Amino acid sequence: MKMTNRQWLGKAKLMYNPVKRKRDKDKTKKDSNSGTSAAAATAAHDHASSPSNLHSEIESDARQKERNELRDARRKEREERRKQFDKLQDKRDGKSSKQKKKEQKISQEERDKRDARLGCCHRFTQFLVKLIHVIDAIIGLACVIYGVFIFRFTQPAMAAVITFLTFGSLMLSTSIVGTIGFCTSICRRFGLALSAGSAAFIAFFYMFVIIALLADPDTCFNYLTANQSVLYLNDASIAMIRMWLPAIYIAFASLAVVETCRFFVLRKLRNTLLRHDAAQRSISERSKQQQDSNRTILTAPLLEDDPSWVV
């Protein structure tokens, strides 16, 4: 629909009416004033609520302090528990903290000097070891010789031959190897370890012989009587053996005790000698290093003064 002239004139009047324009300006001013008043109200509200924020911050700081204090207390309790646990372990081990500190303070040189010294107890142990090896060597050599003699017959007693030769060779070889390990430091004194291991077997053999004789002595004597011609025996010697049977029991029991002592003594002696050897080596190396350092100290000023060394 097309607008008439009147309608155009009415619209123009409304658009260019000064009264209406004034009303619009007043309205905008009121809106701006209302906005500023709202901002001021919010600021006042924030200012009113600021003490509550401060109070909440103070409370959070106090809670954080309490948490930190609790953590510190728990840490202290843990440290005290650890200290008590360490003390209990030290008591169980038989060593206090002072003893551990003393052991830590001991230098390597002092340990080497202590290990390099061998006292009177060690001398007695050396004498005992030598005596045991000599006794074993004599017994082993006698058994080997007797086994060789009874083996020369056309129909020898093979059970006796095998027993005497095996036992005698074992005793003789272990005594020789033990003596070599005792006198020299070859292969970390393995001869002493081998001799100690064989001592347990020999002690077991002695106890087996005692139990066999106690259980059924007639079987043994019947075997001796049946093979007395090839064993260099007669009726009188067999009767003497039967008469001295309690003494034979005591002799075998004593030898078993000797072999048991040999087992423990040789193990301890080997450890002592290994420490002694290590201490001797470290002392000799340290002395060589000191000699080399002294030589370099003495020759260094001479080389500096000699102009021929200057390039």
Secondary structure, 3 states (H helix, E strand, C coil): CCCCHHHHHHHHHHHCCHHHHHHHHHHHHHHHHHHHHHHHHHHHHHHHHHHHHHHHHHHHHHHHHHHHHHHHHHHHHHHHHHHHHHHHHHHHHCCCHHHHHHHHHCCHHHHHHHHHCCCHHHHHHHHHHHHHHHHHHHHHHHHHHHHHHHHCCCCCCHHHHHHHHHHHHHHHHHHHHHHHHHHCCHHHCHHHHHHHHHHHHHHHHHHHHHHHHHHCHHHHHHHHHHCCCCCCCCHHHHHHHHHCHHHHHHHHHHHHHHHHHHHHHHHHHHHHHHHHHHHHHHHHHHHHHHHHHHHHHHHHHHHHHCHHHCC
